[in-house]
C-alpha cells in the first residue's frame, strides 16, 4: 500500500524540528482559531447542559475508540507499573508523551479501574476547543477537557478549576512536551506548565511514557499500527524545601530523566537526537 504523502510530510517536519530543537511546536497544519473567552467554557461542568453534553460525549468517545481497539487500529499491548499510580492518593497530575490522537484514551484505559470512581481530565490547546479538528469536536469540548487560553481571564478560571479538581482527588493528564509529534518514539524536553501546576497545588506528578512497536496491521495511511506499552512510573513530589521555581525545575528534570530511562531500557539504545 502506498504511504500517505501527508504522513510522510509529518515525518519530514518532525525531523526538521528535532534538528532545530523546537520541541514544543506542532507539526500538523492546525486550523485557525479564535480566543477562548471565560463565558465560552464551563471547566467544572457546573451547568446542567454541560453535564448532559459531558455524559453524551463520553459515551460516544468511548464507543469511537473502542471500535478502533476492536479493529486493531489502536493497540494497547501492555500496561506496566500500575502499582505506581495506585500508590498515590488524592489529586494528581499525569504526564504523558504525545504522539497520537489515541494516546489519551490509552491512558484512560490503563487507569480507569484504579481511580475510585474519579475521572481523567485532559488539558488541551485553545484551538482544539474553539475550532476542533473533525471528527473530534464533541470529544474535544465535552470529554472532561481543560482548554488553555490566550486570554488572561480565562486562564484564571482554568487555574481555579485545576485547583478544585486536584483538591477533590481527580487526575489531570498533561502533555508536557506540548505539540503532538505523530508516532515519535523519543522523549522530548518539556515545557514548564505541568510542573508549575504541581508545585502551585502541592500535587504529585505520575509520569507515564508510552513505547511503541510496529504491529502486523497496516493503517489507512500505509504505515504499521503501533502497539502501545504504557510505563507508569513512580510519583514525583514537589520539594517543599525549594523555592517554587527550583521545585518546578527539579520535578521537570526528574520526569524527563525517568522517561529517558524507559526509552533507553525498552529500545536498548541511548537517546540521541539529530543535529543540524
N, C-alpha and C positions, 0 to 999 in steps of 0.2 A: 504494500500500500504506500502511495506517495505521501511523504510527510508534509504537514501543513506549513505553508510559507509563513503564516503568522507566527507559529511556534518557533520556527527556525529564526525568525527575526527577533523574537524574545530572547532566544539563546545568545544571539549576537549582541543585543543590547546589554544583557547581563554580563557578558564577558567584558564589554567596554566599561561598564560601571565598576566592575571589580578592579580592573586595571587602574581606574581613576580614584578608587577608594571612596566612591559615592554610595555608601552602603544603604542609605535610607531611601533613596529615590525609587519611585515606581518605574517599572519598565512597560507597563500597559499604557495604551492611549486612553486615559481616563476621560470620561465625558465632562464637559464644562459644568460647573456647579454654581451655587449661589450661597450667600451667607446663611448660616443656621441661626435664627433669632430665638430668644428664650421662649416665646409663646408657641414655637413650632415643634417642641419636643416635650414629652412627659416622661422624664427619666425613670420615675418610680411607679409608673402606671397608676397614678392617683385617680385618674378619670375612669368612669365606668366604660366608656368607649375604648379607652386604651387597654383595659383589662380584657375586653372581649376580643379586640384585634390581636392581642398578645396570645390568647389561647388558640385562636384560629391559625395564626401564623406558625405557632409551634407545632400544631398538628400537621399542617401542610409541609412545613420544613422537615419534620421527621419522616414523613412519607416520601418526600423527594429524595432525601439522602439514603433512606433505607432501600429504595428502589435501585439506587446506584450500587449499594452494597450487594444486593441480590444479583445484580447483573455483573458483578465484579468489575465495576468501573471505579469503585472506591474500596480498597482492600486494606483492612486493619489486620495485620498478621499477628501482632503480639503486643501485649502491654506489660512492661517491666517496671517494678518499683512502686506498685500501688500502695504499699505499706507506708511509703514516704508521705503520700497525700493523707492517708488515714491517720497518721500520727499528729497532724496539725489540727487543733481545734479552733473554732471561731472563724472569723472572716480572713480571707487570704487572697493574694494575687497570684495567678498562674501566668508564667511567661512561656511562650512557645515560638519556635521558628516558623516563619510564614512563607509558604511556597505553593499553596493550593487553596481553592475556594472551599475545599472539603476538610482542611486540617482542623478547623474549629469544631466540626461535627465529630471528627475522630477523637478530639479531646473530650467532648461531651460523652461519647460512648464509653471512653475509658473511666470517666469519673462518676457517671450518673448513679451507679449503685452504691456509692460511698459518700453521698452528700447529705444524708439525713433529711431528705425532703427539700433541700435548698436547690437553687438554680445556678446556672452558669451564665454570667453576664459578660458580654463581649464589647470591648472598646473598639470603635471603628472610626474611619476617617470621615470628615464632614461630607464630602461628595458622595460617599456611599449611602448616606442618609438622605441628602437633599435631592440627589439625582442618581439613584442606584442603577447599576448595570442590570439589564434584563438577563434572565427572568427572576432576579433575586430581590426585587423591590420590596415585596411583602416581608421577606425574611430580614432584610437589612433594617427595616423600620420598626419591626414589631417582635422579633425573636430575642427579646432581652438584650438589646443593643444599647450601648452608651456612646453616642456620637461625640467626637470632638468638634470644636467650632473655632472659627477665626474671630468670633465676637466675644469680647470680654464678659458681658453679662451672661451669655450662655455658658461660658466656661465656669463662671462662679456657680451656676446651677449644676453643672456637671460635677464639680468638685464636692459640692454638698451631697449630691446623690451618691457618689463614691463612698463618702464617709458614712452615710446612712447604711448603705449596703454592707460594707465591711463590719459596721457596728452590729448588724443583726446576723452576722455569720455567713454571708453569701460569699461566693467565689467569683472573682473577676479575671477574665482572660485578657491579657495584653500582649500584643506582638511588639517586643521592644526594638526589633530591627526596623520596624515601621513598614516600608513598602513590601509588597508581595513579589518575590522572585520565583517564577514558575519552575518547579522541580529542582531548585537549587539545593544542593546537599550540604554545603558548608555552613557552619555558624558564622553570622556576620557581627561585627561590632555594633553595639546597641546605643539607642538614644536614652535620655535620662528619665523620660516620663514615668515608666512603671516604678522605678526606684524612688523617685521623688514622692509619688503617691504612697508607697510603702512606708517611707520614713515619716511622712506627714501624718499617717494614720496608725503608726506603730504596728503595722501589719507584716506578716511574713510573706516572702516570695517562695513559691514552689516552682522550680524550673522544670520544664518539660522540653526535651529535644526529640524530634521525630527523625529517625533514619529511614532510608528508602532503599528498596531493591527492585530491579526490573522483574515484573511478573511475565507469565506466558500469554497475557491478554494484551491485545493492541487496541488502543483507544481510537476514537473517530478522527484524530489528527495524525494517526500513523505512528504513534510512539507507544512504548510499553506502559501499561498501567503500573503505577508504583505500589509496592507492598509496604505499608507503614509499620514500623515498630516504634511504639511510644515509650520513651525512657523518662520515668518520673523520678526526679532526683530529690535528695534531702533538702528540707526547707532552709532558707537563708533569712536570718532575722536582722532587723536594724540594730546597730550597736549604739546603745544609749550614752556611751562614754565619749562619742564623737560628735562633732558639730553636724547639723543636718546635711551640709554639703559633703563632708567627709564620709558620713554614713551612707549617703546615696552612692557615692563613687565606689566605696567598698563593696556594697551589695551588687552593683553593676559588674564590677570586676570578678567577683566570686561567681556570679551567674554565667558570665562569658567563659570563665575557666572551666566550669562544670560542663558546659556544652562542648567545649573543645575536647575535653577528656572523653566524652561519649563518642564524639566523631572519630577521634583517633583510635579508640579501642574497637569500635564497631567496624570501621572500614580498614583497620590495620595499616594506617599510614599517617604521617604527620600532616597537620593542617598547613597548607601552603596556598597563598593567594597569588594570582597572576600579577605581574608588574608591568609598568609602562616600558 
